[in-house]
Amino acid sequence: MADDIVVKIKKDVDSQVRPSGSGLRRDDVKEKPHHTGHRARLRERFLKHPEALPDYELLEMILFPAKPIGDVKPMAKDLLKAFGSFGKVISAEPMELMKVVGVNEAAVVAIKVVKASIERTLKEEIADRPIIKSWTQLLDYCRIHIGSNQNEEFHVLFLNQKLELLVDERQQKGTINHTPVYPREVVKRALELGAASLILVHNHPSGDVNPSKADVDVTKQIIDAARPLGIEVHDHLIIGAKKHFSFKSKGLI
């Protein structure tokens, strides 16, 4: 009787741990992660319709090389949540990016390579062409370059006599709402480069692109310093993530 009971108990245990018709224990059968095959499917969708991918999936693809194994979707979504938009993610400072869980140096490099690539492409589109004929491309370049930055930056585009871009230089980097600018330094640099004219550019991280009194004053000071030397200030652009303000189009220059 005792032997019969032992046999019955053993059969009951085996029936709980062995799938029907299988010689494997349940503990030996590992379920595949939910993201298995996700990368291949995402790549296939991207190649067919890249414009259809939401921002988080595009970020996933950027992050794939930084994390060859595992799911990067949570990291991509956390980045968008932390910074608010795709543009702000790729424009964020490296140290700020690394505050997001899972973001390492490799991920930062992957993200910043995207921004540098976009900037270089847009800059090529405005190079060796009169700025007036590539105004839309210029605005796109300025928007991706500094439009989503978290701190103000003041740039000067130095142009030759044909209104072609000689160089884009950052003069100053400031705080979230202020950048010190020195008109004499701007004019001095124009003389060093042999520039015939300038376009002033700075960003407003708040998104409100209306000029402050300080913006108007410094523009006038640079114009007054450049005019006696035959250097013209064509415009002053204030750039936001989605909007811009042109001093010239608003009659302020």
KAFENDA-V662598 format. One record per backbone hydrogen bond with DSSP energy under -0.5 kcal/mol. NH is the residue of the N-H (numbers start at 1). CO is the residue of the C=O. Records with the same first field share a line. If there is no record, write none. Layout:
NH = CO / CO
//
This chain:
5 = 1
6 = 2
7 = 3
8 = 4
9 = 5
10 = 6
11 = 7
12 = 8
13 = 9
14 = 10
15 = 11
16 = 12 / 13
17 = 13
18 = 14
19 = 24
22 = 19
26 = 17
28 = 25
29 = 25 / 26
30 = 28
36 = 33
38 = 35
39 = 35
41 = 37
42 = 38
43 = 39
44 = 40
45 = 41
46 = 42
47 = 43
48 = 44
49 = 45
52 = 49
53 = 50
57 = 54
58 = 54
59 = 55
60 = 56
61 = 57
62 = 58
63 = 59
64 = 60
66 = 63
67 = 63 / 64
72 = 70
76 = 72
77 = 73
78 = 74
79 = 75
80 = 76
81 = 77
82 = 78
83 = 79
84 = 80
89 = 85
90 = 86
91 = 87
92 = 88 / 89
96 = 93
97 = 93
98 = 94
99 = 96
100 = 97
103 = 100
104 = 102
108 = 104
109 = 105
110 = 106
111 = 107
112 = 108
113 = 109
114 = 110
115 = 111
116 = 112
117 = 113
118 = 114
119 = 115
120 = 116
121 = 117
122 = 118
123 = 119
124 = 120
125 = 121
126 = 122 / 123
127 = 123
129 = 126
131 = 163
133 = 130
134 = 130 / 131
135 = 132
138 = 134
139 = 135
140 = 136
141 = 137
142 = 138
143 = 139
144 = 140
145 = 141
146 = 142
147 = 142 / 143
148 = 143
149 = 146
152 = 175
154 = 172
155 = 153 / 201
156 = 169
157 = 199
158 = 156 / 167
159 = 197
160 = 164
163 = 160
165 = 126
166 = 158
167 = 158
169 = 156 / 167
171 = 154 / 169
172 = 154
174 = 152
175 = 178
183 = 181
185 = 182
186 = 182
187 = 183
188 = 184
189 = 185
190 = 186
191 = 187
192 = 188
193 = 189
194 = 190
195 = 190
196 = 159
197 = 159
198 = 232
199 = 157
200 = 235
201 = 155
202 = 237
203 = 153
204 = 239
205 = 203
207 = 204
209 = 207
216 = 212
217 = 213
218 = 214
219 = 215
220 = 216
221 = 217
222 = 218
223 = 219
224 = 220
225 = 221
226 = 222
227 = 223
228 = 224
229 = 226
230 = 227
231 = 226
232 = 196 / 230
234 = 198 / 232
235 = 198
237 = 200
238 = 245
239 = 202 / 237
240 = 243
245 = 238
247 = 236 / 245
250 = 246
251 = 248
252 = 247
253 = 247
//
